[in-house]
Amino acid sequence: MIKSLRGRLFISLTTIVLLTGLVGGVFAHRWAFDEAIETQDSVLIQIAGLVQSGGFTGAQDLHGVDEDSEVWLMELGRTPQGTPEERQLWRLQDGMRDATRKGNPVRVVLRTRSDGSRFAVAQSTGVRDEIASDMALRTVLPIAALIPCLMLVIAFVIARSLRPMVQLARELDLRRADDMTALPLRDLPSELNSFVSSINGLLQRMHEMIGQQRRFIADAAHELRTPITAMSLQAENLDQVELPPAARERLALLRQGMRRSKHLLEQLLALARHDAAPPDRAQWEVVELDRAARGVIADLLREAISRGVDLGFERAEPAPVRGEPVMLAAMIRNLIDNALRFTPEGGRIDVAIHQVGAMAVLQIDDTGPGVSPDEISRIFEPFFRGQRPEGDGVGLGLSIVKRIVDRLGGTIDAVNITEAGRTGLRIIVRLPAATA
């Protein structure tokens, strides 16, 4: 069963055209054949009229009256004479008759002159049928040639008629997952208006539902942050109390869980802040990307040293971009923090910043295990941690980075490093460079 609307339309319409052409061709062939026979009958009658009026005289059998049509003039005399076929013709009444000549069927017109002599104008039936068939075929040929042209026109019309639907689908495919703006109704066929209106209604309901979820997450994270902070303070106060080793071990596990919960709440609040309102680009300022990265690296350098990781710049060139300084710092911090989480002791994290054409490029390479090819396309999804979760991460850091990059109008890519003797993950962020 054909599921394509275009295919079904094309097959249905071409089937109708073929059937119509076939039926029309049969009737046209039959009509043209009969008309050709009648035309040849008229020619025989006209020749007979000329002979009767004296246009042909002096011979009994005139060949070449119409050489291609093989028309003969046969003089039958005043009494039956000649061959048995001619005597048989003489006995027939005047008019159009079917007879035989030399054993072959012919069509004849019999006439009697005023002096009583009779004659016949004959034509071979086989030749008549051949001429009529040729004329009928010439009548049908234009119809047969028109059918392929009609099929091409049908394919063109169907493709052009469905082009707005194809463009609409392409526009939806190119949209970001969080783009819930309504589809335009202008320049669309009226038949698609109700369909597009239904899609817009669905997008609006999804936008409201996602907004409610975001507000719930933000409110829940905000409400939970205070008690988590209080519990963390109480746990820190217990460090000054003498506790047995078993209790001290359980306290460490408790503090680790609270740190994880606090980190999750901070990431959820950051995610909610970036999704709360559309970007106000008019309020953005020019930020030196290399300077923002220096500040983040300075803050994380102590943690990198404690983990035994070499964190530093491989390349740091001026690369101005437009955005919010806090937003850019959060983007860089999350990327480096993710690299620190997966880089083993003795590893290295290289940060490179430079400008290529109209784009500022931020590249962060680590020497960790990399990401499975099956998972690398999902690392920017919220709460995705993969098969090798490390540390206190909750799977929101790279998702927040992706939201920030989208907000800034840039792109982000993750690729595994495949250089000889080295593994790791390479994150490449491209942002529009600020113009003067």
NUTIKE-121590 format. One record per residue (C-alpha): x, y, z; residue in one letter; residue number from 1. Coordinates in steps of 0.1 Angstrom, whole numbers, plus 5000, padded with zeros to 4 digits. Each point is the difference from the previous one (the first is absolute). Example, Ala and Ser with C-alpha at 12.3 -4.5 7.8 and 13.67 -1.06 7.14 Angstrom:
5123;4955;5078;A;1
5014;5034;4993;S;2
This chain:
5000;5000;5000;M;1
5014;5034;4990;I;2
5001;5023;5030;K;3
5013;5031;4981;S;4
4973;5025;4992;L;5
5020;5012;4970;R;6
5003;4964;4987;G;7
4963;4993;5005;R;8
4990;5032;4982;L;9
5023;4993;4971;F;10
4989;4963;4996;I;11
4963;5009;5003;S;12
5002;5029;4975;L;13
5022;4982;4975;T;14
4977;4969;5002;T;15
4970;5023;4992;I;16
5020;5016;4971;V;17
5011;4966;4987;L;18
4964;4985;5001;L;19
4985;5031;4985;T;20
5027;5001;4973;G;21
4994;4963;4993;L;22
4962;5002;4997;V;23
5003;5033;4981;G;24
5026;4984;4977;G;25
4978;4970;4992;V;26
4970;5022;4992;F;27
5021;5024;4980;A;28
5016;4971;4980;H;29
4966;4986;4993;R;30
4985;5033;4990;W;31
5030;5009;4978;A;32
4999;4966;4983;F;33
4963;5003;4992;D;34
5005;5035;4987;E;35
5029;4989;4977;A;36
4978;4972;4986;I;37
4972;5025;4994;E;38
5024;5024;4983;T;39
5012;4972;4976;Q;40
4964;4991;4993;D;41
4994;5037;4990;S;42
5031;4999;4978;V;43
4986;4970;4982;L;44
4966;5017;4995;I;45
5017;5031;4986;Q;46
5020;4980;4976;I;47
4969;4981;4989;A;48
4983;5034;4994;G;49
5029;5011;4978;L;50
4999;4968;4980;V;51
4962;5002;4996;Q;52
5003;5036;4988;S;53
5026;4991;4974;G;54
5032;5009;5019;G;55
5015;4966;4992;F;56
4993;4983;4967;T;57
5016;4977;4975;G;58
5012;4971;5022;A;59
4985;4972;5019;Q;60
5025;4998;5028;D;61
5017;5033;5011;L;62
5029;4995;5024;H;63
5016;5029;5018;G;64
4969;5020;5009;V;65
5015;4999;5034;D;66
5032;4980;4999;E;67
5006;4999;5038;D;68
4964;4992;5008;S;69
4998;4974;4972;E;70
4967;5012;4984;V;71
4988;4983;4968;W;72
4974;5009;4974;L;73
4983;4969;4987;M;74
4978;5002;4968;E;75
4973;4973;5003;L;76
4982;5007;4966;G;77
4962;4999;4993;R;78
4997;4963;5007;T;79
5018;4977;5023;P;80
5034;4990;4986;Q;81
5036;4994;5009;G;82
5010;4980;5030;T;83
4976;4984;5024;P;84
5007;5028;5026;E;85
4992;5027;4974;E;86
4968;4982;4990;R;87
4991;4998;5036;Q;88
5006;5037;5005;L;89
4979;5009;4969;W;90
4970;4983;5017;R;91
5002;5022;5031;L;92
4981;5032;5004;Q;93
5016;5034;4998;D;94
5016;5013;5032;G;95
5027;4991;5025;M;96
5007;4963;5002;R;97
5025;4974;5014;D;98
5013;4976;4974;A;99
5031;4981;4989;T;100
5026;5006;4972;R;101
5025;4974;4991;K;102
4991;4982;5032;G;103
5007;5030;5023;N;104
4972;5020;5018;P;105
4993;5034;4985;V;106
4977;5029;5006;R;107
4981;5011;4968;V;108
4977;5027;4988;V;109
4977;4989;4972;L;110
4985;5024;4975;R;111
4979;4998;4968;T;112
5004;5025;4972;R;113
4972;5014;4979;S;114
5008;4977;4971;D;115
4996;4970;5023;G;116
5036;4991;5004;S;117
5012;4994;5035;R;118
5033;5005;5018;F;119
5015;4995;5035;A;120
5026;5020;5020;V;121
5018;4976;5023;A;122
5026;5002;5028;Q;123
5018;4972;5019;S;124
4985;4995;5035;T;125
5034;4992;5014;G;126
5015;5033;4987;V;127
4970;5019;5013;R;128
5004;4985;5035;D;129
5037;5007;4999;E;130
4995;5036;4991;I;131
4973;5004;5026;A;132
5022;4983;5027;S;133
5028;5024;4991;D;134
4978;5030;5003;M;135
4985;4987;5033;A;136
5035;4994;5014;L;137
5011;5035;4991;R;138
4969;5013;5019;T;139
5009;4980;5031;V;140
5038;5008;5000;L;141
4995;5035;5014;P;142
4980;4986;5029;I;143
5027;4974;5007;A;144
5027;5027;4999;A;145
4980;5023;5023;L;146
4997;4974;5028;I;147
5037;5001;5010;P;148
4999;5038;4999;C;149
4969;5000;5022;L;150
5018;4977;5025;M;151
5030;5024;5002;L;152
4976;5029;5005;V;153
4982;4981;5027;I;154
5033;4992;5018;A;155
5010;5037;4998;F;156
4966;5013;5012;V;157
5000;4975;5030;I;158
5036;5009;5009;A;159
4992;5037;4998;R;160
4968;4996;5020;S;161
5017;4981;5028;L;162
5030;5023;5001;R;163
4985;5021;5029;P;164
4996;4969;5021;M;165
5036;4989;4992;V;166
5013;5034;5010;Q;167
4980;4999;5031;L;168
5015;4966;5010;A;169
5035;5013;4992;R;170
4994;5030;5022;E;171
4989;4978;5029;L;172
5030;4977;4995;D;173
5024;5030;5002;L;174
4985;5013;5032;R;175
5016;4996;5034;R;176
4982;4977;5024;A;177
4990;5028;5023;D;178
4987;5023;4972;D;179
4963;5001;5005;M;180
4991;5031;4979;T;181
4969;4997;4978;A;182
5003;4990;4964;L;183
4992;5028;4975;P;184
4966;4997;4982;L;185
5009;5024;4972;R;186
5007;4986;4965;D;187
4984;4967;5008;L;188
4972;4983;4981;P;189
4967;5003;5017;S;190
4998;4962;5004;E;191
5030;5001;5023;L;192
4988;5029;5023;N;193
4980;4977;5023;S;194
5029;4975;5002;F;195
5026;5027;5008;V;196
4976;5016;5025;S;197
4997;4967;5018;S;198
5038;4997;5001;I;199
5002;5035;5014;N;200
4975;4991;5026;G;201
5021;4970;5010;L;202
5032;5020;5001;L;203
4982;5026;5022;Q;204
4988;4972;5024;R;205
5035;4985;5001;M;206
5015;5034;5007;H;207
4977;5005;5029;E;208
5007;4965;5014;M;209
5037;5005;4997;I;210
4997;5034;5016;G;211
4981;4984;5029;Q;212
5027;4973;5004;Q;213
5028;5026;5000;R;214
4982;5021;5026;R;215
4994;4969;5021;F;216
5037;4990;4998;I;217
5012;5035;5008;A;218
4976;5004;5029;D;219
5008;4966;5014;A;220
5038;5006;4996;A;221
4996;5034;5017;H;222
4980;4986;5029;E;223
5024;4970;5005;L;224
5031;5021;4999;R;225
4995;5016;5035;T;226
4995;4967;5019;P;227
5029;4983;4982;I;228
5022;5030;5008;T;229
4990;4998;5037;A;230
5006;4962;5001;M;231
5035;5006;4984;S;232
5008;5025;5027;L;233
4989;4976;5027;Q;234
5021;4973;4985;A;235
5031;5022;4999;E;236
4994;5009;5037;N;237
5002;4963;5007;L;238
5036;5000;4989;D;239
5010;5017;5033;Q;240
4982;4973;5020;V;241
5018;4968;5011;E;242
4984;4971;4981;L;243
5009;4963;4998;P;244
5015;4989;4966;P;245
4967;4984;4988;A;246
4980;5032;5007;A;247
5027;5020;4984;R;248
4998;4978;4968;E;249
4963;5004;4999;R;250
5003;5037;5004;L;251
5023;5002;4970;A;252
4975;4981;4980;L;253
4973;5024;5012;L;254
5020;5030;4990;R;255
5008;4985;4966;Q;256
4962;4995;4994;G;257
4992;5035;5011;M;258
5027;5014;4977;R;259
4985;4981;4972;R;260
4965;5013;5008;S;261
5013;5035;5003;K;262
5018;4998;4967;H;263
4968;4986;4983;L;264
4979;5029;5014;L;265
5025;5025;4988;E;266
5000;4985;4965;Q;267
4962;4999;5000;L;268
4998;5037;5010;L;269
5026;5009;4973;A;270
4979;4980;4974;L;271
4968;5017;5011;A;272
5017;5035;4998;R;273
5011;4994;4964;H;274
4966;4987;4990;D;275
4979;5025;5018;A;276
5000;5028;4974;A;277
5010;5006;4964;P;278
5035;5015;4996;P;279
5001;5038;5001;D;280
5028;5005;4975;R;281
4997;5038;5002;A;282
5013;4998;5036;Q;283
5030;4978;4992;W;284
5035;5015;5002;E;285
5033;4991;4983;V;286
5018;4974;5020;V;287
5036;4989;4994;E;288
4996;4962;4999;L;289
5037;4994;5009;D;290
4997;5023;5030;R;291
4969;4982;5013;A;292
5018;4967;4996;A;293
5030;5012;5019;R;294
4978;5009;5029;G;295
4983;4966;5001;V;296
5033;4981;4997;I;297
5014;5021;5029;A;298
4970;4989;5021;D;299
5003;4963;4991;L;300
5038;4998;5000;L;301
5002;4989;5037;R;302
4975;4972;4994;E;303
5019;4989;4969;A;304
5033;4999;5020;I;305
4983;4980;5028;S;306
4989;4974;4974;R;307
5034;4999;4984;G;308
4988;5014;4967;V;309
5020;5025;4979;D;310
4975;5028;4991;L;311
5011;5028;4978;G;312
4999;5019;4967;F;313
5013;4985;4968;E;314
4990;5031;4981;R;315
4985;5032;5013;A;316
4993;5028;4974;E;317
4976;5029;5002;P;318
4965;4989;4990;A;319
4972;5025;5008;P;320
4964;4988;5001;V;321
4967;5015;5010;R;322
4982;4985;5030;G;323
4996;5001;5037;E;324
5033;4996;5019;P;325
4983;4978;5026;V;326
4985;4978;4972;M;327
5034;4996;4983;L;328
5018;4992;5033;A;329
4974;4974;5008;A;330
5005;4984;4966;M;331
5038;4998;5003;I;332
4998;4988;5036;R;333
4976;4972;4992;N;334
5022;4989;4971;L;335
5032;5000;5021;I;336
4983;4984;5030;D;337
4987;4972;4977;N;338
5036;4995;4987;A;339
5014;4999;5035;L;340
4974;4974;5011;R;341
5011;4975;4973;F;342
5038;5008;4997;T;343
5020;4975;5021;P;344
5029;5010;5023;E;345
5030;5010;4980;G;346
4979;5010;4971;G;347
4998;5033;4982;R;348
4973;5025;4989;I;349
5008;5025;4973;D;350
4980;5031;4993;V;351
5003;5018;4967;A;352
4983;5032;4990;I;353
5004;5018;4966;H;354
4979;5016;4973;Q;355
4994;4985;4965;V;356
4983;5024;4977;G;357
4968;5012;5015;A;358
4999;4974;5028;M;359
5018;4998;5034;A;360
5011;4965;5007;V;361
5004;4984;5035;L;362
5015;4965;5000;Q;363
5005;4978;5031;I;364
5020;4968;4997;D;365
5004;4975;5029;D;366
5018;4967;5003;T;367
4972;4980;5014;G;368
4984;4968;4986;P;369
4979;5018;4975;G;370
4963;4992;4993;V;371
4985;4969;4984;S;372
4991;5006;4964;P;373
4964;4989;5009;D;374
4998;5027;5027;E;375
5019;5029;4986;I;376
4969;5014;4982;S;377
4981;5000;5034;R;378
5024;5017;5023;I;379
4982;5033;4997;F;380
4967;4985;5011;E;381
4988;5009;5036;P;382
5009;4974;5027;F;383
5020;4979;4976;F;384
5031;4986;5017;R;385
5009;4971;4977;G;386
5014;4966;5010;Q;387
5030;5015;5019;R;388
4985;5026;5025;P;389
5027;5016;5020;E;390
5000;5021;5032;G;391
4970;5021;5012;D;392
4987;5008;4965;G;393
4963;4999;4993;V;394
5001;5002;4962;G;395
4989;5037;4997;L;396
5033;5018;4994;G;397
5003;4994;4963;L;398
4963;5005;4995;S;399
5003;5034;5016;I;400
5030;5007;4977;V;401
4979;4990;4970;K;402
4972;5024;5011;R;403
5025;5029;5004;I;404
5016;4993;4966;V;405
4966;4999;4983;D;406
4991;5032;5018;R;407
5031;5017;4987;L;408
4993;4988;4965;G;409
5030;4977;4998;G;410
5007;4963;4995;T;411
5016;4973;5022;I;412
5015;4967;4989;D;413
5016;4971;5019;A;414
5024;4976;4984;V;415
5023;4973;5013;N;416
5037;5007;4997;I;417
5015;4973;4977;T;418
5036;5012;4999;E;419
5027;4973;5003;A;420
5007;4991;5036;G;421
4973;5022;5015;R;422
4964;4998;5009;T;423
4975;5026;5013;G;424
4971;5022;4991;L;425
5002;5032;4980;R;426
4973;5026;5004;I;427
4999;5028;4973;I;428
4978;5030;5006;V;429
4995;5026;4972;R;430
4984;5033;5008;L;431
4994;5031;4978;P;432
5029;5024;5005;A;433
4991;5035;5011;A;434
5003;5026;4972;T;435
5012;5035;5006;A;436
